[in-house]
């Protein structure tokens, strides 16, 4: 099975050429051809010393191998890779057989067989943990690093931390010599990719590591413009061996690290037989596979666009940050129609519903631009994401370099908006009810979520199911509940004697779905319409040829208190009808329904609903 990738590359070589890199054996560029052999497959290789850019800083050089059977695919030793992603740490390697190796680092043990092309982790998350870079000593969990929250601990039940991977059926070759084990660079990058966004890439000439990769200026592309999509697409011809490996690694990543949130039409098939066989199962899928294996970059881009449609699950998975080529609709009308239905129309409808209707009508309803409103005994606060955090201002505050952020100084920061509203409500003796309007909230940082739940019902945790390991995980956090810049006993004195209500709609997504799930589990009132789902954290990846993509991550599928997947949305305790519906005609003749939300914000009605819900509690 290990020859699958090489056979595919050989077939693709009919139309493509490959280049063997000249070896560089030291930092002074003194080079010589290495003809040492790999005991696993006796394949000659060259070595090149390439620079490492770590978050914009020069971190020296690292040895990259290029084997003569795969001359465009960079390989790196596991030990060197470990030292790039977590500087100062080590991996010990012991050769235990003809082609078996035992690797150990501070987080676990890895057994590699370079003939069988297998690797077995006794603790996969422990071995690949980079979260100690975010908070010292932290387990491989979820934490965005906002200073008013800190990771406390995790509890695990069920499943097993041990994970076995078999690369042989993908044709991906693991290599070794007498002292070290070598993986394709992108294979290790995918193994180590985590929920924080730590990511690294190699184009054969350089290695770039980003503490947080999001395809923007703060990610790998921002650190090195060679990794920006527009520059990656300039190279119109793709090398055959890289094409074959790139496809194999993509299939492996989707098969193992996609979180199966139940949003994709093809999820069940991928779970049962893998991405490659899913694509092979019908004519359109075969076309997608051919495009992904094309030597032409534009065809490849079209293939990734179509794969995006196949994997589209509401917003967490995003395979390609672009649109199909102008000729795609003519060449592949069936595929383009599916893409349009799954991606283009959904995005346009959501955008129109949010920015064309709901936000403007809410402003018109309340008559001003404030995020806090009060009538009688009921106050309402609204913010539309958990993401636009003014982290620099919060960091300055916690470092004693500035005042606490407020809505006046950080007008888009969700925590500043929330605290401003909550403190106003608490200080007003007339206010008994506090409504948090998440009807247009599309998600963001779980740090903000657990900080807010701590203030509302004194609990700061959330639950995820790890699809890969089968483990049920609770992540627990500490919160600086009085926001005085310190974690101490005074935080336990904070309490808000208010009746809380959370308003949701089908737009409420991701953390806008997690928040009402947690609040419903805690007994707080949920009103409005069923929330829009989104039940996985995001995993950031780079294809082997450098393109950014993200997927719903297998290691963190959000769960309720009964460990049920919450992707179907949270059903409210009290349904509030829409004010009215409107049929919208799309440009290709299809129509869909938009909704007017004014009934969600009628404070007299909300006061009655809240009073009725809490009267017996």
C-alpha positions as CSV (number, residue, x, y, z in Angstrom):
1,X,0.0,0.0,0.0
2,X,2.9,2.4,0.6
3,X,3.5,2.7,-3.2
4,X,0.1,4.2,-3.8
5,X,1.3,7.8,-3.6
6,X,4.4,7.1,-5.6
7,X,2.4,5.4,-8.4
8,X,0.0,8.4,-8.5
9,X,3.0,10.8,-8.6
10,X,4.5,8.8,-11.5
11,X,1.3,9.0,-13.5
12,X,1.1,12.7,-12.9
13,X,4.7,13.1,-14.0
14,X,3.7,12.5,-17.6
15,X,2.8,16.2,-17.7
16,X,4.9,17.7,-15.0
17,X,8.6,18.1,-14.1
18,X,10.2,17.8,-10.6
19,X,13.4,19.3,-9.2
20,X,15.7,17.7,-6.7
21,X,17.0,20.4,-4.3
22,X,20.7,20.8,-3.7
23,X,21.7,19.7,-0.2
24,X,22.9,22.3,2.3
25,X,24.6,20.6,5.3
26,X,25.4,23.7,7.4
27,X,24.5,27.3,8.0
28,X,27.3,28.5,5.7
29,X,25.6,27.0,2.6
30,X,28.5,24.5,2.1
31,X,26.5,21.7,0.3
32,X,27.1,18.2,-0.7
33,X,24.9,15.5,-2.1
34,X,23.9,13.0,0.6
35,X,23.7,9.5,-0.8
36,X,23.1,7.8,2.6
37,X,20.3,5.3,2.4
38,X,17.1,4.9,4.4
39,X,17.1,1.4,5.9
40,X,13.3,1.3,5.4
41,X,13.3,1.8,1.6
42,X,16.9,2.5,0.6
43,X,16.0,5.8,-1.0
44,X,18.6,8.5,-1.5
45,X,17.9,12.0,-0.3
46,X,19.3,15.5,-0.2
47,X,19.4,17.8,2.8
48,X,18.8,21.6,2.7
49,X,19.2,24.0,5.6
50,X,16.4,26.4,5.5
51,X,15.6,29.5,7.7
52,X,12.9,29.4,10.4
53,X,10.6,32.4,10.8
54,X,8.9,32.0,14.2
55,X,6.2,34.7,14.7
56,X,8.3,37.2,12.7
57,X,11.6,36.4,14.4
58,X,14.6,34.6,12.9
59,X,15.0,31.3,14.8
60,X,18.0,29.9,13.0
61,X,18.0,27.1,10.4
62,X,16.6,23.6,10.2
63,X,17.5,20.6,8.1
64,X,14.8,19.6,5.5
65,X,15.1,16.4,3.6
66,X,14.0,15.7,0.0
67,X,13.9,12.1,-1.0
68,X,14.6,11.3,-4.6
69,X,11.2,9.5,-5.1
70,X,9.4,12.6,-3.8
71,X,11.8,15.5,-4.6
72,X,9.3,18.3,-4.1
73,X,7.9,17.1,-0.7
74,X,9.8,18.4,2.3
75,X,10.5,16.0,5.2
76,X,11.7,16.9,8.7
77,X,12.7,14.9,11.7
78,X,10.2,14.8,14.5
79,X,12.7,16.1,17.0
80,X,13.5,19.2,14.8
81,X,9.8,19.8,14.3
82,X,9.1,19.6,18.0
83,X,11.8,22.2,18.8
84,X,10.3,24.6,16.2
85,X,6.8,24.5,17.6
86,X,7.8,24.3,21.3
87,X,11.3,25.8,21.5
88,X,13.6,24.2,24.1
89,X,11.7,20.9,24.3
90,X,13.1,17.6,23.0
91,X,12.1,14.3,21.5
92,X,14.2,11.3,22.4
93,X,14.4,8.6,19.7
94,X,15.3,4.9,20.3
95,X,15.4,2.5,17.4
96,X,13.8,-0.7,18.7
97,X,13.7,-2.8,15.6
98,X,14.5,-2.9,11.9
99,X,12.0,-0.2,11.2
100,X,10.4,0.6,14.5
101,X,11.2,3.6,16.8
102,X,10.1,4.8,20.2
103,X,9.9,8.6,20.5
104,X,9.3,10.3,23.8
105,X,8.7,13.9,24.8
106,X,7.3,15.5,27.9
107,X,3.7,14.7,26.9
108,X,3.9,11.1,25.8
109,X,5.3,8.3,23.8
110,X,5.0,7.7,20.0
111,X,5.8,4.3,18.4
112,X,6.6,4.6,14.6
113,X,6.9,1.8,12.1
114,X,8.5,3.0,8.9
115,X,7.7,-0.1,6.9
116,X,4.1,-0.4,8.0
117,X,3.7,3.4,7.8
118,X,2.0,3.5,11.2
119,X,2.4,5.6,14.3
120,X,0.8,5.0,17.7
121,X,0.5,7.6,20.4
122,X,-0.1,6.6,24.0
123,X,-1.4,10.2,24.6
124,X,-2.0,12.0,21.3
125,X,-3.0,15.3,22.8
126,X,-0.2,15.2,25.4
127,X,2.5,14.5,22.8
128,X,1.4,17.3,20.5
129,X,0.6,19.9,23.2
130,X,1.6,23.5,22.5
131,X,-0.9,25.2,24.9
132,X,1.9,25.7,27.5
133,X,2.9,28.5,25.3
134,X,-0.4,30.3,26.0
135,X,-0.5,29.4,29.7
136,X,2.3,27.8,31.5
137,X,1.7,24.1,32.4
138,X,-1.7,24.0,30.6
139,X,-3.1,20.8,29.2
140,X,-3.9,20.5,25.5
141,X,-7.3,22.2,25.8
142,X,-9.0,25.3,24.7
143,X,-8.1,28.8,25.8
144,X,-7.8,32.0,23.7
145,X,-5.6,33.8,26.2
146,X,-7.9,36.7,27.4
147,X,-6.5,37.8,30.7
148,X,-9.7,37.9,32.7
149,X,-10.0,34.1,32.2
150,X,-7.4,31.4,32.8
151,X,-7.5,27.7,32.3
152,X,-7.9,25.7,35.5
153,X,-8.1,22.0,34.6
154,X,-9.9,19.4,32.5
155,X,-11.7,16.3,33.4
156,X,-11.9,13.3,31.1
157,X,-14.2,10.3,30.9
158,X,-14.6,7.5,28.4
159,X,-12.6,6.8,25.3
160,X,-8.8,6.6,25.4
161,X,-6.0,9.1,24.9
162,X,-4.2,6.5,22.8
163,X,-4.5,7.0,19.1
164,X,-3.2,4.9,16.2
165,X,-2.7,6.3,12.7
166,X,-2.2,4.1,9.6
167,X,-0.7,6.1,6.7
168,X,-0.1,3.1,4.5
169,X,-3.6,3.2,2.8
170,X,-2.9,6.9,1.9
171,X,0.4,6.2,0.3
172,X,2.2,8.5,2.8
173,X,5.7,7.2,3.6
174,X,7.3,7.7,7.0
175,X,11.1,7.4,6.9
176,X,13.8,6.6,9.3
177,X,17.6,6.1,9.7
178,X,19.7,4.8,12.6
179,X,19.0,7.7,14.9
180,X,15.9,9.6,13.8
181,X,12.4,9.4,12.3
182,X,11.3,11.7,9.5
183,X,7.7,12.7,8.5
184,X,6.5,14.8,5.6
185,X,6.5,18.4,7.0
186,X,2.8,18.9,6.5
187,X,1.9,15.6,8.1
188,X,3.5,16.7,11.3
189,X,1.9,20.1,11.0
190,X,-1.5,18.5,10.8
191,X,-0.8,16.2,13.8
192,X,0.2,19.2,15.9
193,X,-2.5,21.7,14.7
194,X,-4.6,22.6,17.7
195,X,-7.6,24.7,18.7
196,X,-5.7,27.8,19.5
197,X,-4.5,28.2,15.9
198,X,-0.8,27.2,16.3
199,X,0.3,26.4,12.8
200,X,3.4,26.0,10.7
201,X,4.3,25.5,7.1
202,X,7.2,24.8,4.8
203,X,7.6,25.5,1.1
204,X,10.9,23.8,0.7
205,X,12.8,27.1,1.0
206,X,11.7,28.3,4.5
207,X,9.7,27.3,7.6
208,X,7.1,29.8,9.0
209,X,5.5,29.3,12.4
210,X,2.5,31.4,13.6
211,X,1.3,31.3,17.1
212,X,-2.2,32.0,15.7
213,X,-2.9,31.3,12.0
214,X,-6.1,32.7,10.6
215,X,-5.2,33.3,7.0
216,X,-4.9,37.0,7.7
217,X,-2.1,39.4,8.6
218,X,-1.6,37.9,12.0
219,X,-1.2,34.4,10.5
220,X,1.5,32.7,8.4
221,X,0.6,34.7,5.4
222,X,1.2,37.9,7.3
223,X,4.6,36.7,8.5
224,X,5.7,35.7,5.0
225,X,3.9,37.0,1.9
226,X,4.9,33.9,-0.1
227,X,2.1,32.1,1.9
228,X,-0.6,34.5,1.0
229,X,-3.3,32.9,-1.2
230,X,-2.8,35.4,-4.1
231,X,0.9,34.7,-4.2
232,X,0.6,30.9,-3.8
233,X,-1.8,30.9,-6.8
234,X,0.8,32.7,-9.1
235,X,2.6,29.4,-9.6
236,X,0.3,27.9,-12.2
237,X,2.0,24.5,-12.6
238,X,2.0,22.1,-9.7
239,X,4.7,19.4,-9.3
240,X,3.4,15.9,-9.7
241,X,4.8,14.5,-6.4
242,X,3.5,17.4,-4.4
243,X,0.1,17.1,-6.1
244,X,-0.2,13.4,-5.1
245,X,1.1,14.0,-1.5
246,X,-1.1,17.1,-1.1
247,X,-4.2,15.1,-2.0
248,X,-3.3,12.2,0.2
249,X,-2.5,14.4,3.2
250,X,-5.8,16.3,2.7
251,X,-7.7,13.1,2.7
252,X,-6.0,11.9,5.8
253,X,-6.7,15.1,7.7
254,X,-10.4,15.2,6.7
255,X,-10.8,11.5,7.6
256,X,-9.2,11.9,11.0
257,X,-9.5,15.5,12.2
258,X,-12.9,16.6,10.9
259,X,-15.4,16.9,13.7
260,X,-18.5,15.4,12.1
261,X,-20.8,18.1,13.4
262,X,-23.8,16.7,11.3
263,X,-23.9,19.8,9.0
264,X,-22.4,18.3,5.8
265,X,-24.4,16.2,3.3
266,X,-21.3,14.0,2.9
267,X,-20.4,13.6,6.5
268,X,-21.8,10.1,7.0
269,X,-20.1,8.8,3.9
270,X,-16.8,10.3,5.0
271,X,-17.1,8.8,8.4
272,X,-17.8,5.4,7.0
273,X,-15.4,5.2,4.0
274,X,-13.3,8.3,3.9
275,X,-13.0,11.3,1.7
276,X,-11.4,9.6,-1.3
277,X,-14.0,6.9,-1.6
278,X,-16.7,9.4,-1.0
279,X,-15.5,11.4,-4.0
280,X,-15.2,8.3,-6.1
281,X,-18.8,7.2,-5.4
282,X,-20.4,9.5,-8.0
283,X,-19.5,11.3,-11.2
284,X,-19.5,14.8,-9.7
285,X,-17.3,13.6,-6.9
286,X,-14.9,12.0,-9.4
287,X,-14.7,15.4,-11.1
288,X,-13.8,17.1,-7.8
289,X,-11.1,14.5,-7.2
290,X,-9.7,15.1,-10.7
291,X,-9.6,18.8,-10.1
292,X,-7.8,18.3,-6.8
293,X,-5.3,16.2,-8.6
294,X,-4.8,18.6,-11.5
295,X,-1.4,20.0,-12.4
296,X,-3.1,23.4,-13.0
297,X,-3.5,25.7,-10.0
298,X,-6.8,27.1,-11.3
299,X,-8.3,23.6,-11.6
300,X,-7.1,22.8,-8.2
301,X,-8.7,26.0,-6.8
302,X,-12.0,25.0,-8.4
303,X,-11.7,21.5,-6.8
304,X,-11.1,23.1,-3.4
305,X,-14.2,25.3,-3.9
306,X,-16.3,22.3,-4.6
307,X,-14.8,20.4,-1.6
308,X,-15.9,23.4,0.5
309,X,-19.4,22.8,-0.7
310,X,-19.2,19.1,0.1
311,X,-17.9,19.8,3.6
312,X,-19.9,23.0,4.3
313,X,-21.4,22.8,7.8
314,X,-22.6,26.2,8.6
315,X,-19.5,28.3,8.9
316,X,-16.7,26.5,10.9
317,X,-15.4,24.5,7.9
318,X,-14.0,26.7,5.1
319,X,-11.9,24.9,2.5
320,X,-11.1,27.8,0.1
321,X,-11.0,31.6,0.5
322,X,-12.1,32.3,-3.0
323,X,-14.7,31.6,-5.6
324,X,-14.8,29.2,-8.6
325,X,-13.2,30.4,-11.9
326,X,-15.4,32.2,-14.3
327,X,-15.6,29.2,-16.7
328,X,-16.5,26.7,-14.0
329,X,-20.3,27.1,-14.3
330,X,-20.1,26.4,-18.0
331,X,-17.8,23.3,-17.6
332,X,-19.4,21.8,-14.6
333,X,-23.1,23.0,-14.3
334,X,-24.2,20.3,-11.9
335,X,-21.3,21.0,-9.5
336,X,-21.7,24.7,-9.8
337,X,-25.4,24.5,-8.9
338,X,-24.5,22.5,-5.8
339,X,-21.9,25.0,-4.8
340,X,-24.2,27.9,-5.4
341,X,-27.0,26.3,-3.3
342,X,-24.7,25.2,-0.4
343,X,-22.4,28.1,-0.2
344,X,-23.2,31.2,-2.2
345,X,-26.9,31.4,-1.5
346,X,-26.5,30.5,2.2
347,X,-23.9,33.1,2.7
348,X,-25.8,35.8,0.9
349,X,-29.0,35.0,2.7
350,X,-27.3,35.1,6.1
351,X,-25.5,38.3,5.2
352,X,-28.7,40.0,4.0
353,X,-30.6,38.7,7.1
354,X,-28.0,40.1,9.5
355,X,-26.7,43.3,7.9
356,X,-29.6,44.2,5.5
357,X,-32.4,43.6,7.9
358,X,-32.0,42.5,11.5
359,X,-29.4,45.0,12.7
360,X,-30.9,48.0,10.9
361,X,-34.4,47.1,12.2
362,X,-33.1,46.7,15.7
363,X,-31.6,50.1,15.6
364,X,-34.8,51.5,14.2
365,X,-36.8,49.7,16.9
366,X,-34.8,51.1,19.8
367,X,-34.2,54.5,18.2
368,X,-30.5,54.8,19.0
369,X,-27.2,53.0,18.6
370,X,-26.7,52.0,22.2
371,X,-26.3,48.4,23.2
372,X,-28.2,48.8,26.5
373,X,-31.9,49.6,26.8
374,X,-34.3,49.6,29.7
375,X,-38.1,49.8,30.2
376,X,-39.7,49.3,33.6
377,X,-38.1,46.3,35.4
378,X,-36.4,44.9,32.3
379,X,-33.1,45.8,30.7
380,X,-31.7,44.3,27.5
381,X,-28.1,44.2,26.2
382,X,-27.1,43.1,22.7
383,X,-23.8,42.4,21.0
384,X,-23.5,40.5,17.8
385,X,-20.3,38.3,18.3
386,X,-18.0,37.1,21.0
387,X,-15.0,37.8,18.8
388,X,-14.1,41.5,18.5
389,X,-12.1,41.5,21.7
390,X,-9.8,44.4,22.4
391,X,-7.2,42.0,23.8
392,X,-4.4,44.7,23.8
393,X,-6.5,46.9,26.0
394,X,-7.3,44.1,28.4
395,X,-3.7,42.9,28.5
396,X,-2.6,46.5,29.3
397,X,-5.1,46.7,32.1
398,X,-4.0,43.4,33.6
399,X,-0.3,44.5,33.3
400,X,-1.1,47.8,35.1
401,X,-0.5,49.9,32.0
402,X,-4.0,51.3,31.5
403,X,-7.6,51.5,32.7
404,X,-10.2,48.7,32.5
405,X,-11.7,48.7,29.0
406,X,-15.2,50.1,28.8
407,X,-17.7,50.4,26.0
408,X,-16.6,54.0,25.6
409,X,-12.9,53.0,25.1
410,X,-13.5,49.6,23.4
411,X,-16.9,50.0,21.7
412,X,-16.8,46.6,19.9
413,X,-15.4,44.5,22.7
414,X,-18.2,42.1,23.9
415,X,-17.1,41.9,27.5
416,X,-16.9,45.7,27.8
417,X,-20.4,46.0,26.3
418,X,-21.7,43.2,28.6
419,X,-20.1,44.6,31.8
420,X,-21.3,48.1,31.0
421,X,-24.9,46.9,30.7
422,X,-24.8,44.4,33.6
423,X,-23.4,47.0,36.0
424,X,-26.0,49.5,34.9
425,X,-28.8,47.0,35.5
426,X,-27.4,45.9,38.9
427,X,-27.1,49.6,40.0
428,X,-30.7,50.3,39.0
429,X,-33.1,49.3,41.9
430,X,-36.0,49.1,39.4
431,X,-34.4,46.5,37.2
432,X,-35.2,42.9,38.0
433,X,-34.7,41.2,34.6
434,X,-31.6,41.2,32.4
435,X,-32.0,40.1,28.8
436,X,-29.0,39.2,26.7
437,X,-29.9,39.4,23.0
438,X,-28.0,36.9,21.0
439,X,-30.4,36.9,18.1
440,X,-27.7,38.1,15.6
441,X,-24.7,36.7,17.4
442,X,-22.5,34.6,15.1
443,X,-19.9,33.4,17.6
444,X,-16.3,34.0,18.6
445,X,-14.2,33.3,21.7
446,X,-15.3,30.8,24.4
447,X,-13.2,32.8,26.9
448,X,-15.9,35.4,26.7
449,X,-18.6,32.8,27.0
450,X,-17.2,31.2,30.2
451,X,-16.5,34.6,31.8
452,X,-20.1,35.7,31.2
453,X,-21.7,32.4,32.4
454,X,-19.6,32.8,35.6
455,X,-21.1,36.2,36.3
456,X,-24.7,35.0,35.5
457,X,-24.8,31.7,37.3
458,X,-21.3,31.1,38.9
459,X,-20.1,28.4,36.6
460,X,-17.2,28.6,34.1
461,X,-16.9,25.4,32.1
462,X,-18.0,23.8,28.9
463,X,-18.1,20.3,27.5
464,X,-16.8,18.8,24.4
465,X,-16.7,15.3,22.8
466,X,-13.5,14.3,21.2
467,X,-14.6,12.5,18.0
468,X,-11.0,11.1,17.5
469,X,-10.4,9.6,20.9
470,X,-14.0,9.1,22.1
471,X,-13.3,11.1,25.3
472,X,-15.8,13.3,27.0
473,X,-14.0,16.4,28.2
474,X,-15.0,19.2,30.6
475,X,-12.8,22.3,30.5
476,X,-12.8,24.4,33.7
477,X,-11.7,28.0,34.0
478,X,-11.0,30.6,36.6
479,X,-12.6,34.0,36.1
480,X,-11.6,37.4,37.6
481,X,-15.3,38.0,38.4
482,X,-14.8,41.4,39.9
483,X,-12.4,42.5,37.1
484,X,-10.0,44.1,39.5
485,X,-7.0,42.5,37.7
486,X,-6.5,39.8,40.3
487,X,-7.6,36.2,40.9
488,X,-8.4,36.0,44.6
489,X,-11.1,35.2,47.1
490,X,-12.9,38.5,46.5
491,X,-14.0,37.1,43.1
492,X,-16.4,34.7,45.0
493,X,-18.3,37.7,46.5
494,X,-19.6,38.8,43.1
495,X,-23.3,38.1,42.6
496,X,-26.0,39.6,40.4
497,X,-29.5,39.2,41.8
498,X,-31.2,39.4,38.4
499,X,-33.5,37.1,36.4
500,X,-31.6,36.3,33.2
501,X,-33.0,35.6,29.8
502,X,-31.2,34.8,26.6
503,X,-32.8,35.5,23.2
504,X,-31.8,33.3,20.3
505,X,-32.6,32.9,16.6
506,X,-31.4,30.8,13.7
507,X,-28.6,33.3,13.2
508,X,-27.2,32.5,16.6
509,X,-24.2,30.3,15.7
510,X,-21.1,28.8,17.2
511,X,-20.5,30.5,20.6
512,X,-23.9,32.1,19.9
513,X,-25.2,28.5,20.2
514,X,-22.9,27.4,23.0
515,X,-23.9,30.2,25.3
516,X,-27.6,29.4,25.3
517,X,-26.8,25.7,25.6
518,X,-24.8,26.3,28.8
519,X,-27.4,28.7,30.2
520,X,-30.3,26.3,29.5
521,X,-28.4,23.5,31.3
522,X,-28.0,25.9,34.2
523,X,-31.8,26.6,34.3
524,X,-31.7,30.2,32.8
525,X,-34.6,31.2,30.5
526,X,-34.0,30.9,26.7
527,X,-36.6,32.7,24.5
528,X,-37.0,33.4,20.9
529,X,-36.4,30.9,18.1
530,X,-34.2,27.8,18.0
531,X,-30.6,28.8,17.7
532,X,-28.6,28.1,14.5
533,X,-26.1,25.4,15.7
534,X,-22.4,25.2,15.1
535,X,-21.0,22.6,17.4
536,X,-17.3,22.4,16.8
537,X,-14.3,24.4,17.7
538,X,-12.2,25.4,14.6
539,X,-9.0,23.6,13.6
540,X,-6.6,25.7,11.4
541,X,-4.6,23.8,8.8
542,X,-2.4,24.4,5.8
543,X,-2.4,22.2,2.8
544,X,1.0,20.7,1.9
545,X,1.4,23.3,-0.8
546,X,0.7,26.1,1.7
547,X,-3.0,27.1,1.4
548,X,-4.9,27.9,4.6
549,X,-8.1,26.1,5.4
550,X,-10.1,25.4,8.5
551,X,-12.4,22.6,9.6
552,X,-14.7,21.7,12.4
553,X,-12.3,20.1,14.8
554,X,-12.7,16.5,15.9
555,X,-11.2,17.1,19.3
556,X,-13.9,19.6,20.4
557,X,-17.5,18.9,19.4
558,X,-19.6,20.9,21.7
559,X,-22.0,19.0,24.0
560,X,-24.8,19.8,26.4
561,X,-24.9,18.5,30.0
562,X,-26.2,15.1,28.7
563,X,-23.3,14.9,26.2
564,X,-25.5,15.4,23.2
565,X,-24.2,17.2,20.2
566,X,-25.7,20.7,20.0
567,X,-25.3,21.3,16.3
568,X,-29.1,21.1,15.8
569,X,-29.5,24.2,17.8
570,X,-31.0,25.0,21.2
571,X,-34.8,24.9,21.5
572,X,-36.0,27.9,23.6
573,X,-38.2,27.5,26.7
574,X,-40.5,30.1,25.3
575,X,-41.0,30.6,21.5
576,X,-41.4,34.2,20.3
577,X,-43.0,34.5,16.9
578,X,-41.4,36.5,14.2
579,X,-43.1,39.8,13.5
580,X,-43.5,38.9,9.8
581,X,-41.9,37.0,7.0
582,X,-40.7,38.2,3.6
583,X,-40.0,36.2,0.5
584,X,-36.8,37.2,-1.2
585,X,-36.1,36.3,-4.8
586,X,-32.5,35.4,-5.6
587,X,-30.9,36.4,-8.9
588,X,-31.2,32.9,-10.4
589,X,-34.9,32.7,-9.7
590,X,-34.9,30.8,-6.4
591,X,-36.4,32.4,-3.4
592,X,-36.1,32.1,0.3
593,X,-37.7,33.5,3.4
594,X,-36.3,36.4,5.6
595,X,-37.7,37.2,9.0
596,X,-38.5,40.4,10.9
597,X,-37.4,40.2,14.5
598,X,-39.1,43.1,16.2
599,X,-41.1,40.9,18.5
600,X,-37.9,39.7,20.2
601,X,-37.2,43.1,21.6
602,X,-40.6,44.1,23.1
603,X,-39.6,44.6,26.7
604,X,-43.1,44.6,28.1
605,X,-43.7,41.1,26.6
606,X,-40.2,40.0,27.8
607,X,-41.0,41.1,31.3
608,X,-44.2,39.0,31.3
609,X,-42.3,35.9,29.9
610,X,-39.5,36.2,32.5
611,X,-41.9,36.8,35.4
612,X,-43.9,33.7,34.5
613,X,-40.8,31.5,34.0
614,X,-39.0,32.5,37.3
615,X,-42.1,32.8,39.6
616,X,-41.7,29.2,40.9
617,X,-37.9,29.1,40.9
